Amino acid sequence: MNEVLRRLTDAQTRKLARSVKLDPDQAVPSPLMQASRPQPLEGEIDFDITIMALGNAVTWPAKMLWAGELHGHGLQMQSSLHILIPTREDDPAFLWDGFDYRMLPPAADDRLFELAEEAARSAAASAGKSNP
């Protein structure tokens, strides 16, 4: 989404905002006006994945997007994996596409979830310190 917005001109961005019923001239509300219920924790973990097929290997950037909420001692989390693949077109030359967890070795799958849980706990602790 950031890449799309980066490529749009100001006029195109304003037109896009109006098409989804947003007023591009309206000021962004103050953080104090947002809902008091804490939003779920979210983040991404970047890594590279090497895929081997028919004696050839290729390494591509990948990421795990996760969102979750801490409940007691556990983390309820949803996640998805994405890989940056070539499109064989000029613009865009690459795009993020989803891929299945079964393509990962079990140890890598476990490690990604450990990293996401660690990041979620760290973010929750930071949020707790800044909002006593």
Summary of the structure (lengths in Angstrom):
residues: 132
radius of gyration: 19.3
end to end distance: 33.2
largest distance: 57.0
contacts: 258
relative contact order: 0.13
helix: 36%
strand: 36%
